[in-house]
Amino acid sequence: MSAPRSSPPTQAQLDRYAELFTQSLTLRHFGARMSFPEGRKVVVELPEVQPHHRGGLGSSAINGGVLAALFDIAIGCTPALRDTTRRCATVQLSMSFERPVTGDRFHVEAVIDNGGASTLFASAKIIDAEGRVCARCQGVVRVSNQQWASGESPATN
C-alpha cells in the first residue's frame, strides 16, 4: 500500500492519465475523450454523437443511460485532480436532467466540491454544443490508498 501524494499532480501527469483513459475500452466504446483543463476539472467530451447514443424521450435526444455513464466516468475521475495513482470508485450519483441533450456533440465537466483523504464530493454538468447546461450531477467517490494496477490510471486496456 502506498501513501497518498502530498502535492497535487502535475499537468503532465494529468495529461498522461487522460491519454490512457481515453484509450480505454470504455471511452473508446462511447467515442469519448477525457482531459483535465488547467488541472482544475475533469472534462469528458463526446465530440461526435452516434445513432446508438440517441433515443431519449423517443426522440433524437441523447439517451439518459449514456448521460449517466458519462457522469459516472467524470465524477469517478475527479480524485485524479489530487492524485493520479490512487484507486477510486464512484459510490453514489444523483442526477437531474433539466432539458434534452440534442445536437451532434456535448461534454461533461466535473469538479471536486469538498472532501478528505478517502471520500470526495464532486459535482458535474452536461453542456450541449450551444453552451447550455442540460443536466447536473452530484456524486461521492471513495478513494483508496492502493495504487491502480497499471500504476498510472484505471485504464488497463
N, C-alpha and C positions, 0 to 999 in steps of 0.2 A: 504494500500500500504506500502510495507516495503522498507527501504533504501538499496542501494547496499552495499555489503560487502566491507570493506576497505582492507582486506588481502585476498590473493588467498586461494582457498580451500585446505584442507589437502589431502594427498594421500588417506587416509581412506574415506573421503567424495567423492572423485572422483571414488574410487572403488565401493562405495555403489551406486552412480549414474549409473555407468556402469552395475552393477549387476541388478538393477531394469530395466534399458533399455534393457538389454539382455533378460530379462524375458517378455518384452512387446510383444504384439501380432505381431507388425510389424517385429521385429527382429526374433521372432520365425518363422514367415511365411517364411522369407528368409533363416533361418538356420544360421544366423549370430551372432557374439559375438562382444561386444564393450569393449574397455579398454582405459586407459589413462596412457601409459608407462611413468614413471618418472614425471607425471603431466605436460608433455610438449607438447603432441599431442593427438589427438583422433585417435584410430585405430578401424576400423570395419573390422572384419575378416570373410570371408566365407570359413570355413575350409573344407567343402565338397560340391562341386558343384553338383547340382541335374539336371536331364534331363530338368526340366521346366525352368532352368536358361539359357539354351543354345538356339541357334537359330540365333545368329548374322551372317550376311552375308550369310545366307542359309547354314551355316556350323555348326560345333560343338562349335564355339566360343560363349562366353557369350553374351547374348542379351544386346544391348545398353540401353534398358529400365531398366534392372536390375542394370547396372553400374550407370545410372543416379540416381536411387533411393538410392543406397548406398552412392554416392557422396552427395546427399541431406542430408542424415542422418548424415554423418561425418561432413560436413561443418556446418550443423544446430546445432550440439552439441559442437562446439568449444567454445561458451560462457561459458560452464561449466568449462573450464580451468581457468576462472576468478571468477565465482560464480555459484555453482551448483543449487541454489534455484530460480533463476530468469527465468521467461518465456522468450522464444525467438522463432524466426521463420526465416527461410530462405526466403529472398525476391528477390534474384537474383542468378542464376547459369550460368556459361559459361564453356562449356566442349569442350575438344578436344580429340578425340580418335586417338591415334597415331599408334596403332597396335592391332590386335585382341587379346583378353584375352582368352587364351586357358588353358588347364590343369584342374586339379581337385580341386584347391584352389587358392585364391588370397586374397589380403587385400587392404583397403583404409587407407591412412594416411592423416590427416588434421591438419593444424596449423593456428594460428592467425597470420596474416601478419601485421595488424595495426587496429586502431580503437579507439573509445572513449567509453563513458558510455552507449550510446544507439545504436551504429552501429559498427559492426565489419566487417573487410575484412579478408577473410580466403582463403587458397589455399589447394588443396588436390591432391593426385596422387593415381592411382591404380597400384599396383605392383603384378606381377604374381609369381607363385611358384619358378621361376628361378631368381627372383630379378629384372626383367626388368620392367621399367615404361611403362605402356601400354596406360594410359590416364591421363589427367590433368584437373583440375577444379579450377576456381576461383569463389568465392561467396561473397555475402553480407548478413549479418544476423542482424536483428533488435532485440534489447534486451530491455525488459520491466523492470519496477521497481516492477511489480507484481510477486508474487511467483507462482510456479507450484501448481496446485490444490492438488497434493499429498504432497507438501511441500519439496519433495526430488528430484524429477525428472519428466520429461514429461510422463514417463510410468505410465499409470493408470490402466492397465490390465495385 
